[in-house]
Amino acid sequence: MTNIQIVPISGYENQIRELFWQTLTIGDPLSFDLTCSKQYEALGLNWYLTSGSRDGVVALVDEKVAGYCLVCLDGVSFRRAQRSQLFKLAGCVLIALVTGRINSKSRLFYWHRFRDSLTIMRTRKVLPANIDMHVHLNVVSGYNDGSISLRLRAHADNVCISSGSSAYFGEMNSIGKRRTVGLRRVGGEIIDQSSNRTFSWLTGQDIHRLTMVRYPVRQVLESATDSVLEPVLQAA
């Protein structure tokens, strides 16, 4: 049986960054060199590894990071930091476009990401007003049995309950519209579904982004009545 340790993220930041890139395309790395990759990485990770680091954890298997759970309890601080990182990324991409130093696949990548960001902004408006906590889970390929993702989800549940939050939200990706029943049981309530244009383009498959809200106390009780658990999919 695999020995899995759940520990704070401090000291594992570089391994988290490596896993971020290793699994960027639904469990696989990008097939091309992304222009402005440092700025894109900063947008995706920096706040969680600095201001939000005390609430995050990693899952260790043989002393190596096999998954992580990044948690945000301070939405105001997160959004402020993200605006700053977004301006830096946009500036880098704009300069690369003007000077011709962006490759064709990076150009398409950022175009799809821009369109996805507009969709995500719309999705945020359908979230319940009292839910601000969010969670990002990521697990290395090869652990699709839920052994790691369910442990990481349990950590997110505990943080949610300890902080006094009633629920938290997150995003997962699914091929087409399959497995939504299982995801609803182990992940939470699906409040929105939309096409993930970036991942659909990268994989050549119909990838859907599922925005989910999880109420830990209520859904732990519901899960206790189920005899079968399905693994949580990689977060968006």
GROMACS elastic network, one bead per residue, 0.5 to 0.9 nm:
[ bonds ]
;  ai    aj funct       b0    kb
    2    61     6  0.72993   500
    2    62     6  0.88129   500
    2   147     6  0.87512   500
    3    60     6  0.82152   500
    3    61     6  0.62298   500
    3    62     6  0.75577   500
    4    59     6  0.63091   500
    4    60     6  0.56108   500
    4    61     6  0.52494   500
    4    62     6  0.80438   500
    4    66     6  0.89460   500
    4   147     6  0.83661   500
    4   148     6  0.73713   500
    4   151     6  0.88299   500
    5    58     6  0.80331   500
    5    59     6  0.55138   500
    5    61     6  0.67472   500
    5    62     6  0.89225   500
    5    63     6  0.84561   500
    6    57     6  0.63806   500
    6    58     6  0.57183   500
    6    60     6  0.63818   500
    6    68     6  0.89407   500
    6   151     6  0.77538   500
    6   152     6  0.76682   500
    6   155     6  0.85133   500
    7    10     6  0.85852   500
    7    56     6  0.86176   500
    7    57     6  0.53518   500
    7    58     6  0.55952   500
    7    59     6  0.66124   500
    7    60     6  0.75407   500
    8    11     6  0.83630   500
    8    12     6  0.83939   500
    8    53     6  0.80484   500
    8    54     6  0.71732   500
    8    55     6  0.76953   500
    8    56     6  0.61319   500
    8    58     6  0.62176   500
    8    59     6  0.89422   500
    9    12     6  0.53815   500
    9    13     6  0.65291   500
    9    16     6  0.83132   500
    9    49     6  0.76697   500
    9    53     6  0.66748   500
    9    54     6  0.77147   500
    9    55     6  0.85438   500
    9    56     6  0.59334   500
    9    58     6  0.55774   500
    9    68     6  0.80875   500
    9    69     6  0.88924   500
    9    70     6  0.88491   500
   10    13     6  0.65792   500
   10    49     6  0.80675   500
   10    53     6  0.72134   500
   10    54     6  0.80655   500
   10    56     6  0.88138   500
   10    57     6  0.83702   500
   11    14     6  0.78572   500
   11    15     6  0.88091   500
   12    15     6  0.53491   500
   12    16     6  0.62743   500
   12    17     6  0.88064   500
   12    58     6  0.78157   500
   12    64     6  0.88913   500
   12    65     6  0.75312   500
   13    16     6  0.50549   500
   13    17     6  0.63109   500
   13    18     6  0.87259   500
   13    49     6  0.66981   500
   14    17     6  0.50499   500
   14    18     6  0.62580   500
   14    19     6  0.86840   500
   15    19     6  0.61501   500
   15    20     6  0.84962   500
   15    64     6  0.77898   500
   15    65     6  0.62590   500
   16    19     6  0.50779   500
   16    20     6  0.60596   500
   16    21     6  0.88230   500
   16    45     6  0.86991   500
   16    58     6  0.81070   500
   16    65     6  0.70568   500
   16    66     6  0.89523   500
   16    67     6  0.80015   500
   16    68     6  0.71645   500
   17    21     6  0.65754   500
   17    22     6  0.85778   500
   17    41     6  0.76702   500
   17    45     6  0.76380   500
   18    21     6  0.54359   500
   18    22     6  0.60079   500
   18    23     6  0.87153   500
   19    23     6  0.60317   500
   19    24     6  0.81914   500
   19    65     6  0.77949   500
   19    66     6  0.78345   500
   19    67     6  0.76878   500
   19    68     6  0.87583   500
   19   138     6  0.81324   500
   19   139     6  0.81163   500
   19   140     6  0.69537   500
   20    23     6  0.56785   500
   20    24     6  0.59173   500
   20    29     6  0.86435   500
   20    41     6  0.81140   500
   20    44     6  0.86431   500
   20    45     6  0.84431   500
   20   138     6  0.77988   500
   21    24     6  0.51034   500
   21    25     6  0.83778   500
   21    28     6  0.81182   500
   21    29     6  0.57223   500
   21    30     6  0.74329   500
   21    41     6  0.83528   500
   22    25     6  0.81132   500
   22    27     6  0.70645   500
   22    28     6  0.57522   500
   22    30     6  0.78334   500
   22   140     6  0.78641   500
   23    26     6  0.59927   500
   23    29     6  0.52481   500
   23    30     6  0.82573   500
   23   138     6  0.79325   500
   23   139     6  0.79603   500
   23   140     6  0.66444   500
   23   141     6  0.75124   500
   24    27     6  0.62384   500
   24    28     6  0.59681   500
   24    29     6  0.53610   500
   24    30     6  0.65481   500
   25    29     6  0.56177   500
   25    30     6  0.61065   500
   25    31     6  0.89729   500
   25   199     6  0.64725   500
   25   202     6  0.68626   500
   25   203     6  0.72628   500
   26    29     6  0.82620   500
   26   141     6  0.89874   500
   26   173     6  0.78286   500
   26   199     6  0.73498   500
   26   203     6  0.80839   500
   26   234     6  0.71543   500
   26   235     6  0.88291   500
   26   236     6  0.83139   500
   27   138     6  0.87758   500
   27   139     6  0.79512   500
   27   140     6  0.66317   500
   27   141     6  0.55613   500
   27   234     6  0.76531   500
   28    31     6  0.87240   500
   28   140     6  0.88719   500
   28   141     6  0.77296   500
   29    32     6  0.87512   500
   30    33     6  0.73886   500
   30    34     6  0.79376   500
   30   202     6  0.81006   500
   31   202     6  0.87397   500
   32   105     6  0.72781   500
   32   106     6  0.80302   500
   33    37     6  0.80160   500
   33   103     6  0.82821   500
   33   105     6  0.85232   500
   33   106     6  0.76621   500
   34    37     6  0.53394   500
   34    40     6  0.88447   500
   34   102     6  0.84311   500
   34   103     6  0.79316   500
   34   105     6  0.78088   500
   34   106     6  0.54099   500
   34   109     6  0.83580   500
   35    38     6  0.85065   500
   35    40     6  0.88584   500
   35    92     6  0.86536   500
   35    93     6  0.74478   500
   35    96     6  0.78243   500
   35   101     6  0.80233   500
   35   102     6  0.58211   500
   35   103     6  0.70305   500
   35   106     6  0.58635   500
   35   107     6  0.83443   500
   36    39     6  0.54846   500
   36    40     6  0.63467   500
   36    41     6  0.87649   500
   36    89     6  0.69714   500
   36    92     6  0.61932   500
   36    93     6  0.64633   500
   36    96     6  0.82173   500
   36   102     6  0.85669   500
   36   106     6  0.87964   500
   37    41     6  0.60300   500
   37    42     6  0.85100   500
   37    89     6  0.88324   500
   38    41     6  0.51189   500
   38    42     6  0.61752   500
   38    43     6  0.87075   500
   38    89     6  0.86450   500
   39    42     6  0.50086   500
   39    43     6  0.62715   500
   39    44     6  0.87333   500
   39    85     6  0.71968   500
   39    86     6  0.82594   500
   39    88     6  0.67182   500
   39    89     6  0.50814   500
   39    90     6  0.88260   500
   39    92     6  0.76414   500
   40    43     6  0.51501   500
   40    44     6  0.63793   500
   40    45     6  0.87352   500
   40    85     6  0.83542   500
   40    86     6  0.83803   500
   40    89     6  0.62480   500
   41    44     6  0.50940   500
   41    45     6  0.59781   500
   41    46     6  0.75051   500
   42    45     6  0.52861   500
   42    47     6  0.79526   500
   42    85     6  0.67077   500
   42    89     6  0.86117   500
   43    46     6  0.63054   500
   43    47     6  0.79148   500
   43    81     6  0.86144   500
   43    82     6  0.63060   500
   43    83     6  0.88763   500
   43    84     6  0.87509   500
   43    85     6  0.52722   500
   43    86     6  0.63833   500
   43    88     6  0.88323   500
   43    89     6  0.75985   500
   44    47     6  0.80143   500
   44    48     6  0.84089   500
   44    82     6  0.86087   500
   44    85     6  0.89756   500
   45    48     6  0.55485   500
   45    49     6  0.62543   500
   45    50     6  0.88010   500
   45    70     6  0.87394   500
   46    49     6  0.52591   500
   46    50     6  0.62216   500
   46    51     6  0.83069   500
   46    52     6  0.89553   500
   46    81     6  0.86163   500
   46    82     6  0.88718   500
   46    85     6  0.86250   500
   47    50     6  0.52416   500
   47    51     6  0.54834   500
   47    52     6  0.59974   500
   47    53     6  0.78309   500
   47    72     6  0.88815   500
   47    77     6  0.86253   500
   47    78     6  0.65284   500
   47    81     6  0.66866   500
   47    82     6  0.76710   500
   48    51     6  0.62201   500
   48    53     6  0.53312   500
   48    54     6  0.87277   500
   48    55     6  0.85948   500
   48    56     6  0.74082   500
   48    70     6  0.60830   500
   48    71     6  0.69678   500
   48    72     6  0.72196   500
   48    78     6  0.84185   500
   49    52     6  0.61622   500
   49    54     6  0.85340   500
   49    56     6  0.81499   500
   49    70     6  0.82757   500
   50    53     6  0.52039   500
   50    54     6  0.83452   500
   51    54     6  0.77800   500
   51    77     6  0.81033   500
   51    78     6  0.82734   500
   52    55     6  0.61263   500
   52    56     6  0.71062   500
   52    70     6  0.78991   500
   52    71     6  0.67909   500
   52    72     6  0.61221   500
   52    73     6  0.77251   500
   52    74     6  0.79370   500
   52    78     6  0.82811   500
   53    56     6  0.54088   500
   53    57     6  0.82170   500
   53    70     6  0.77705   500
   53    71     6  0.79807   500
   53    72     6  0.89336   500
   54    57     6  0.82484   500
   54    71     6  0.87730   500
   55    69     6  0.87321   500
   55    70     6  0.72525   500
   55    71     6  0.57375   500
   55    72     6  0.74882   500
   55    73     6  0.81687   500
   55   156     6  0.86997   500
   55   159     6  0.72837   500
   56    68     6  0.75493   500
   56    69     6  0.55639   500
   56    71     6  0.53880   500
   56    72     6  0.84242   500
   56   155     6  0.86552   500
   56   156     6  0.84960   500
   57    67     6  0.87155   500
   57    68     6  0.58470   500
   57    69     6  0.53848   500
   57    70     6  0.67652   500
   57    71     6  0.85358   500
   57   152     6  0.77080   500
   57   155     6  0.79331   500
   58    65     6  0.62563   500
   58    66     6  0.74960   500
   58    67     6  0.57158   500
   58    69     6  0.61960   500
   58    70     6  0.84958   500
   58   152     6  0.78577   500
   59    63     6  0.89961   500
   59    64     6  0.80871   500
   59    65     6  0.57018   500
   59    66     6  0.56198   500
   59    67     6  0.50530   500
   59    68     6  0.59210   500
   59    69     6  0.82705   500
   59   139     6  0.86084   500
   59   148     6  0.68386   500
   59   149     6  0.89139   500
   59   151     6  0.82175   500
   59   152     6  0.73490   500
   60    63     6  0.53021   500
   60    64     6  0.51434   500
   60    66     6  0.57107   500
   60    67     6  0.73396   500
   60    68     6  0.89537   500
   61    64     6  0.53482   500
   61    65     6  0.64926   500
   61    66     6  0.61751   500
   62    65     6  0.84204   500
   65    68     6  0.74170   500
   65   139     6  0.89042   500
   65   140     6  0.84297   500
   66   138     6  0.85328   500
   66   139     6  0.59009   500
   66   140     6  0.52971   500
   66   141     6  0.85375   500
   66   143     6  0.82297   500
   66   148     6  0.78936   500
   67   137     6  0.74119   500
   67   138     6  0.53717   500
   67   140     6  0.58789   500
   67   148     6  0.69773   500
   67   149     6  0.75940   500
   67   152     6  0.80035   500
   68   136     6  0.80213   500
   68   137     6  0.58064   500
   68   138     6  0.54646   500
   68   139     6  0.65510   500
   68   149     6  0.86242   500
   68   152     6  0.70512   500
   69   135     6  0.68536   500
   69   136     6  0.57437   500
   69   138     6  0.67332   500
   69   139     6  0.88859   500
   69   149     6  0.87381   500
   69   152     6  0.58193   500
   69   153     6  0.76248   500
   69   155     6  0.78941   500
   69   156     6  0.73310   500
   70   134     6  0.85405   500
   70   135     6  0.56870   500
   70   136     6  0.50463   500
   70   137     6  0.64488   500
   70   138     6  0.86873   500
   70   156     6  0.85347   500
   71   133     6  0.75213   500
   71   134     6  0.61191   500
   71   136     6  0.65272   500
   71   137     6  0.87956   500
   71   156     6  0.71448   500
   71   159     6  0.83607   500
   72    75     6  0.66133   500
   72    78     6  0.73125   500
   72   132     6  0.83024   500
   72   133     6  0.55318   500
   72   134     6  0.53671   500
   72   135     6  0.63263   500
   72   136     6  0.86893   500
   73    78     6  0.86770   500
   73   132     6  0.71380   500
   73   134     6  0.70489   500
   73   135     6  0.89717   500
   73   159     6  0.89078   500
   73   160     6  0.84493   500
   73   163     6  0.81053   500
   73   165     6  0.87626   500
   74    77     6  0.55738   500
   74    78     6  0.62370   500
   74    79     6  0.87575   500
   74   132     6  0.77352   500
   74   133     6  0.71676   500
   75    79     6  0.60095   500
   75    80     6  0.84797   500
   75   132     6  0.60348   500
   75   133     6  0.68530   500
   75   134     6  0.83675   500
   76    79     6  0.53679   500
   76    80     6  0.62248   500
   76    81     6  0.86939   500
   77    80     6  0.52135   500
   77    81     6  0.62273   500
   77    82     6  0.85794   500
   78    81     6  0.52482   500
   78    82     6  0.60520   500
   78    83     6  0.86672   500
   79    83     6  0.61550   500
   79    84     6  0.87230   500
   80    83     6  0.53727   500
   80    84     6  0.66422   500
   80    85     6  0.89588   500
   81    84     6  0.52272   500
   81    85     6  0.63159   500
   81    86     6  0.85699   500
   82    85     6  0.50273   500
   82    86     6  0.58531   500
   82    87     6  0.85139   500
   83    86     6  0.50303   500
   83    87     6  0.62431   500
   83    88     6  0.87219   500
   84    87     6  0.53346   500
   84    88     6  0.64958   500
   84    89     6  0.88639   500
   85    88     6  0.50732   500
   85    89     6  0.62126   500
   85    90     6  0.85768   500
   86    89     6  0.50749   500
   86    90     6  0.59901   500
   86    91     6  0.84151   500
   87    90     6  0.50816   500
   87    91     6  0.59924   500
   87    92     6  0.85483   500
   88    91     6  0.51492   500
   88    92     6  0.62161   500
   88    93     6  0.86955   500
   89    92     6  0.51272   500
   89    93     6  0.61844   500
   89    94     6  0.85201   500
   90    93     6  0.51737   500
   90    94     6  0.59897   500
   90    95     6  0.85611   500
   91    94     6  0.51062   500
   91    95     6  0.61555   500
   91    96     6  0.85252   500
   92    95     6  0.52942   500
   92    96     6  0.61732   500
   92    97     6  0.86623   500
   93    97     6  0.61104   500
   93    98     6  0.86552   500
   93   102     6  0.76699   500
   93   107     6  0.85189   500
   93   110     6  0.82976   500
   94    97     6  0.50645   500
   94    98     6  0.61946   500
   94    99     6  0.85800   500
   95    98     6  0.51374   500
   95    99     6  0.60488   500
   95   100     6  0.82953   500
   95   101     6  0.81542   500
   95   102     6  0.89838   500
   96    99     6  0.52650   500
   96   100     6  0.57727   500
   96   102     6  0.52246   500
   97   100     6  0.51442   500
   97   101     6  0.63868   500
   97   102     6  0.58673   500
   97   107     6  0.80396   500
   98   101     6  0.78634   500
   98   102     6  0.89117   500
   99   102     6  0.80728   500
  100   103     6  0.80493   500
  102   105     6  0.84027   500
  102   106     6  0.64306   500
  102   107     6  0.65608   500
  103   106     6  0.54053   500
  103   107     6  0.63450   500
  103   108     6  0.89430   500
  104   107     6  0.50590   500
  104   108     6  0.64149   500
  104   109     6  0.86416   500
  105   108     6  0.51083   500
  105   109     6  0.60246   500
  105   110     6  0.86915   500
  106   110     6  0.61876   500
  106   111     6  0.84748   500
  107   110     6  0.54953   500
  107   111     6  0.62604   500
  107   112     6  0.88099   500
  108   111     6  0.50087   500
  108   112     6  0.62003   500
  108   113     6  0.85182   500
  108   198     6  0.86861   500
  108   201     6  0.89486   500
  109   112     6  0.53485   500
  109   113     6  0.61486   500
  109   114     6  0.86131   500
  109   198     6  0.64711   500
  109   201     6  0.83703   500
  109   202     6  0.82578   500
  110   114     6  0.59489   500
  110   115     6  0.85765   500
  110   198     6  0.83746   500
  111   114     6  0.51433   500
  111   115     6  0.64457   500
  111   116     6  0.87051   500
  111   198     6  0.84610   500
  112   115     6  0.51392   500
  112   116     6  0.61386   500
  112   117     6  0.85958   500
  112   196     6  0.86857   500
  112   197     6  0.57823   500
  112   199     6  0.87539   500
  112   201     6  0.80825   500
  113   117     6  0.60384   500
  113   118     6  0.87514   500
  113   196     6  0.88783   500
  113   197     6  0.74592   500
  113   198     6  0.58065   500
  114   117     6  0.50946   500
  114   118     6  0.66249   500
  114   119     6  0.89621   500
  115   118     6  0.53356   500
  115   119     6  0.66659   500
  115   120     6  0.89181   500
  115   197     6  0.75589   500
  115   198     6  0.85652   500
  116   119     6  0.50303   500
  116   120     6  0.62044   500
  116   121     6  0.86697   500
  116   195     6  0.82921   500
  116   196     6  0.65643   500
  116   197     6  0.63519   500
  116   198     6  0.71537   500
  117   121     6  0.61728   500
  117   122     6  0.86958   500
  118   121     6  0.51403   500
  118   122     6  0.64911   500
  118   123     6  0.87633   500
  119   122     6  0.51682   500
  119   123     6  0.62455   500
  119   124     6  0.88269   500
  119   194     6  0.76392   500
  119   195     6  0.88011   500
  119   196     6  0.89667   500
  120   124     6  0.62327   500
  120   125     6  0.89063   500
  120   194     6  0.88765   500
  121   124     6  0.52980   500
  121   125     6  0.69754   500
  122   125     6  0.54765   500
  122   126     6  0.73757   500
  123   126     6  0.55305   500
  123   127     6  0.71004   500
  123   191     6  0.87089   500
  123   192     6  0.67852   500
  123   193     6  0.87337   500
  123   194     6  0.87922   500
  123   211     6  0.76530   500
  124   127     6  0.54375   500
  124   128     6  0.89114   500
  125   128     6  0.82127   500
  125   129     6  0.85614   500
  126   129     6  0.83836   500
  126   191     6  0.75383   500
  126   192     6  0.78772   500
  127   130     6  0.83789   500
  127   131     6  0.70245   500
  127   132     6  0.87045   500
  127   169     6  0.82763   500
  127   191     6  0.75775   500
  127   192     6  0.89968   500
  127   211     6  0.89552   500
  127   213     6  0.81049   500
  128   131     6  0.56982   500
  128   132     6  0.86539   500
  128   213     6  0.88259   500
  129   132     6  0.77905   500
  130   165     6  0.87164   500
  130   166     6  0.81483   500
  130   167     6  0.86101   500
  131   134     6  0.82761   500
  131   165     6  0.75998   500
  131   166     6  0.73253   500
  131   167     6  0.61913   500
  131   168     6  0.60755   500
  131   169     6  0.74517   500
  131   213     6  0.85571   500
  132   165     6  0.85106   500
  132   167     6  0.83536   500
  132   168     6  0.67696   500
  132   169     6  0.77375   500
  133   160     6  0.77057   500
  133   165     6  0.74249   500
  133   167     6  0.72468   500
  133   169     6  0.65693   500
  133   170     6  0.88883   500
  134   167     6  0.87034   500
  134   168     6  0.50814   500
  134   170     6  0.56112   500
  134   213     6  0.89296   500
  135   153     6  0.88871   500
  135   156     6  0.70347   500
  135   168     6  0.70485   500
  135   169     6  0.64228   500
  135   170     6  0.53447   500
  135   171     6  0.83018   500
  135   235     6  0.87421   500
  136   169     6  0.89818   500
  136   170     6  0.62827   500
  136   171     6  0.75168   500
  136   172     6  0.89338   500
  136   234     6  0.88211   500
  136   235     6  0.59665   500
  136   236     6  0.75684   500
  137   149     6  0.73874   500
  137   152     6  0.72859   500
  137   153     6  0.77974   500
  137   170     6  0.84307   500
  137   171     6  0.89474   500
  137   172     6  0.87778   500
  137   233     6  0.87137   500
  137   234     6  0.64042   500
  137   235     6  0.52117   500
  137   236     6  0.82200   500
  138   149     6  0.77681   500
  138   233     6  0.85146   500
  138   234     6  0.53524   500
  138   235     6  0.58860   500
  138   236     6  0.84413   500
  139   142     6  0.85568   500
  139   143     6  0.70571   500
  139   144     6  0.82019   500
  139   148     6  0.71881   500
  139   149     6  0.66873   500
  139   233     6  0.86574   500
  139   234     6  0.63820   500
  139   235     6  0.86560   500
  140   143     6  0.65110   500
  140   144     6  0.85263   500
  140   234     6  0.88356   500
  141   144     6  0.68873   500
  142   145     6  0.83194   500
  143   146     6  0.67253   500
  143   147     6  0.68661   500
  143   148     6  0.68028   500
  143   149     6  0.82631   500
  144   147     6  0.76042   500
  144   148     6  0.82225   500
  144   149     6  0.81442   500
  144   231     6  0.62891   500
  144   232     6  0.80800   500
  144   233     6  0.79282   500
  145   148     6  0.78919   500
  145   149     6  0.83706   500
  145   230     6  0.75316   500
  145   231     6  0.55596   500
  145   232     6  0.86597   500
  146   149     6  0.50339   500
  146   150     6  0.54502   500
  146   151     6  0.80598   500
  146   229     6  0.82172   500
  146   230     6  0.67617   500
  146   232     6  0.62223   500
  146   233     6  0.85787   500
  147   150     6  0.59761   500
  147   151     6  0.66831   500
  147   231     6  0.77115   500
  148   151     6  0.52174   500
  148   152     6  0.62567   500
  148   153     6  0.85972   500
  148   231     6  0.87899   500
  149   152     6  0.50732   500
  149   153     6  0.60250   500
  149   154     6  0.85442   500
  149   231     6  0.67582   500
  149   232     6  0.58856   500
  149   233     6  0.79283   500
  149   234     6  0.82380   500
  150   154     6  0.60875   500
  150   155     6  0.86873   500
  150   186     6  0.85323   500
  150   231     6  0.70042   500
  150   232     6  0.68426   500
  151   154     6  0.50560   500
  151   155     6  0.64951   500
  151   156     6  0.89019   500
  152   155     6  0.51066   500
  152   156     6  0.64802   500
  152   157     6  0.87613   500
  153   156     6  0.50071   500
  153   157     6  0.62119   500
  153   158     6  0.86718   500
  153   187     6  0.84035   500
  153   232     6  0.84477   500
  154   158     6  0.62385   500
  154   159     6  0.87007   500
  154   216     6  0.86639   500
  155   158     6  0.51032   500
  155   159     6  0.62528   500
  155   160     6  0.85863   500
  156   159     6  0.51414   500
  156   160     6  0.61255   500
  156   161     6  0.86575   500
  156   168     6  0.85477   500
  156   216     6  0.86455   500
  157   160     6  0.50883   500
  157   161     6  0.62055   500
  157   162     6  0.85362   500
  157   167     6  0.84325   500
  157   168     6  0.84962   500
  157   214     6  0.84669   500
  157   215     6  0.81803   500
  157   216     6  0.52849   500
  157   217     6  0.80039   500
  157   220     6  0.89287   500
  158   161     6  0.51485   500
  158   162     6  0.59249   500
  158   163     6  0.84046   500
  158   216     6  0.80164   500
  159   162     6  0.50904   500
  159   163     6  0.59513   500
  159   164     6  0.85610   500
  159   165     6  0.85314   500
  160   163     6  0.53339   500
  160   164     6  0.64035   500
  160   165     6  0.52343   500
  160   166     6  0.70281   500
  160   167     6  0.65524   500
  160   168     6  0.70109   500
  160   215     6  0.87570   500
  160   216     6  0.74385   500
  161   164     6  0.52900   500
  161   165     6  0.60183   500
  161   166     6  0.71232   500
  161   167     6  0.81888   500
  161   216     6  0.72710   500
  161   217     6  0.77241   500
  162   165     6  0.76637   500
  163   166     6  0.88892   500
  164   167     6  0.89807   500
  165   168     6  0.74955   500
  166   214     6  0.87860   500
  166   215     6  0.62812   500
  166   216     6  0.77869   500
  166   217     6  0.85334   500
  167   213     6  0.67198   500
  167   214     6  0.54577   500
  167   216     6  0.65319   500
  167   217     6  0.88528   500
  168   212     6  0.83975   500
  168   213     6  0.56766   500
  168   214     6  0.55136   500
  168   215     6  0.68689   500
  168   216     6  0.83831   500
  169   188     6  0.85162   500
  169   211     6  0.71593   500
  169   212     6  0.54764   500
  169   214     6  0.61343   500
  169   215     6  0.89799   500
  170   210     6  0.83391   500
  170   211     6  0.59695   500
  170   212     6  0.55147   500
  170   213     6  0.66834   500
  170   214     6  0.82903   500
  170   235     6  0.72317   500
  170   236     6  0.80168   500
  171   209     6  0.65299   500
  171   210     6  0.54607   500
  171   212     6  0.60033   500
  171   213     6  0.88388   500
  171   234     6  0.87166   500
  171   235     6  0.54421   500
  171   236     6  0.51806   500
  172   208     6  0.82661   500
  172   209     6  0.58013   500
  172   210     6  0.51657   500
  172   211     6  0.66647   500
  172   212     6  0.76841   500
  172   232     6  0.84045   500
  172   233     6  0.61818   500
  172   234     6  0.59681   500
  173   196     6  0.78374   500
  173   199     6  0.87945   500
  173   207     6  0.64662   500
  173   208     6  0.55741   500
  173   210     6  0.60213   500
  173   211     6  0.89182   500
  173   233     6  0.67649   500
  173   234     6  0.66359   500
  173   235     6  0.62849   500
  173   236     6  0.56751   500
  174   177     6  0.65391   500
  174   178     6  0.67951   500
  174   179     6  0.76143   500
  174   180     6  0.81817   500
  174   206     6  0.84706   500
  174   207     6  0.56908   500
  174   208     6  0.52501   500
  174   209     6  0.65899   500
  174   210     6  0.72790   500
  174   233     6  0.74108   500
  174   234     6  0.87656   500
  175   178     6  0.64495   500
  175   179     6  0.87093   500
  175   200     6  0.89309   500
  175   205     6  0.69886   500
  175   206     6  0.57876   500
  175   208     6  0.61665   500
  176   195     6  0.86833   500
  176   205     6  0.78610   500
  176   206     6  0.51034   500
  176   207     6  0.54555   500
  176   208     6  0.57988   500
  177   180     6  0.65523   500
  177   193     6  0.86606   500
  177   206     6  0.87066   500
  177   207     6  0.82528   500
  177   208     6  0.67876   500
  178   181     6  0.81818   500
  179   182     6  0.53541   500
  179   183     6  0.61491   500
  179   184     6  0.85438   500
  180   184     6  0.59303   500
  180   185     6  0.86144   500
  180   190     6  0.80315   500
  180   210     6  0.86972   500
  181   184     6  0.51428   500
  181   185     6  0.64602   500
  181   186     6  0.89844   500
  182   185     6  0.51940   500
  182   186     6  0.63966   500
  182   187     6  0.80353   500
  182   229     6  0.78391   500
  182   230     6  0.62775   500
  182   231     6  0.86533   500
  182   232     6  0.88591   500
  183   186     6  0.53216   500
  183   187     6  0.50838   500
  183   188     6  0.69097   500
  183   189     6  0.84063   500
  183   190     6  0.83110   500
  183   230     6  0.74553   500
  183   231     6  0.81913   500
  183   232     6  0.67681   500
  183   233     6  0.79196   500
  184   187     6  0.53022   500
  184   189     6  0.53547   500
  184   190     6  0.63293   500
  184   212     6  0.80618   500
  185   188     6  0.61133   500
  185   189     6  0.78941   500
  185   219     6  0.76693   500
  185   222     6  0.78103   500
  185   223     6  0.67863   500
  185   226     6  0.86556   500
  185   229     6  0.81646   500
  185   230     6  0.84932   500
  186   219     6  0.78845   500
  186   220     6  0.86836   500
  186   223     6  0.69192   500
  186   229     6  0.67667   500
  186   230     6  0.67781   500
  186   231     6  0.76320   500
  186   232     6  0.68100   500
  187   190     6  0.85065   500
  187   212     6  0.71527   500
  187   213     6  0.79504   500
  187   214     6  0.65398   500
  187   219     6  0.86020   500
  187   231     6  0.89976   500
  187   232     6  0.64909   500
  187   233     6  0.87475   500
  188   212     6  0.56651   500
  188   213     6  0.53394   500
  188   215     6  0.70425   500
  188   216     6  0.85642   500
  188   219     6  0.72028   500
  189   211     6  0.83551   500
  189   212     6  0.52715   500
  189   213     6  0.51453   500
  189   214     6  0.61799   500
  189   215     6  0.84106   500
  190   193     6  0.74703   500
  190   210     6  0.64102   500
  190   211     6  0.57936   500
  190   213     6  0.65356   500
  190   214     6  0.88814   500
  191   210     6  0.77094   500
  191   211     6  0.58678   500
  191   212     6  0.57633   500
  191   213     6  0.70215   500
  192   209     6  0.81298   500
  192   210     6  0.59721   500
  192   211     6  0.51588   500
  192   212     6  0.72610   500
  193   208     6  0.65465   500
  193   209     6  0.56966   500
  193   211     6  0.63845   500
  194   197     6  0.89369   500
  194   207     6  0.87226   500
  194   208     6  0.55444   500
  194   209     6  0.52742   500
  194   210     6  0.68054   500
  194   211     6  0.85108   500
  195   198     6  0.88504   500
  195   199     6  0.89124   500
  195   200     6  0.77717   500
  195   206     6  0.74812   500
  195   207     6  0.61225   500
  195   209     6  0.58773   500
  195   210     6  0.88499   500
  196   199     6  0.56570   500
  196   200     6  0.59779   500
  196   201     6  0.85355   500
  196   206     6  0.79987   500
  196   207     6  0.55171   500
  196   208     6  0.51694   500
  196   209     6  0.53867   500
  197   200     6  0.50887   500
  197   201     6  0.60368   500
  197   202     6  0.85496   500
  197   206     6  0.85594   500
  197   207     6  0.75133   500
  197   208     6  0.83702   500
  198   201     6  0.52346   500
  198   202     6  0.61747   500
  198   203     6  0.86580   500
  198   207     6  0.87582   500
  199   203     6  0.58944   500
  199   204     6  0.79557   500
  199   205     6  0.79302   500
  199   206     6  0.83322   500
  199   207     6  0.62732   500
  199   208     6  0.86190   500
  200   203     6  0.53813   500
  200   204     6  0.54283   500
  200   205     6  0.51002   500
  200   206     6  0.53110   500
  200   207     6  0.50390   500
  200   208     6  0.80667   500
  201   204     6  0.53652   500
  201   205     6  0.73456   500
  201   206     6  0.85484   500
  201   207     6  0.88346   500
  202   205     6  0.81273   500
  203   206     6  0.82941   500
  203   207     6  0.82818   500
  204   207     6  0.86913   500
  209   236     6  0.70390   500
  210   236     6  0.84392   500
  214   218     6  0.86994   500
  214   219     6  0.72304   500
  215   218     6  0.57078   500
  215   219     6  0.58844   500
  215   220     6  0.83249   500
  216   219     6  0.52830   500
  216   220     6  0.58006   500
  216   221     6  0.85160   500
  217   220     6  0.54001   500
  217   221     6  0.65288   500
  217   222     6  0.88766   500
  218   221     6  0.53990   500
  218   222     6  0.64238   500
  218   223     6  0.88697   500
  219   223     6  0.60020   500
  219   224     6  0.84907   500
  220   223     6  0.51064   500
  220   224     6  0.63012   500
  221   224     6  0.51919   500
  221   225     6  0.70871   500
  222   225     6  0.55902   500
  222   226     6  0.71648   500
  223   226     6  0.52047   500
  223   227     6  0.81421   500
  223   228     6  0.87223   500
  223   229     6  0.79136   500
  224   227     6  0.76191   500
  226   229     6  0.72255   500
  232   235     6  0.83849   500
  233   236     6  0.89997   500
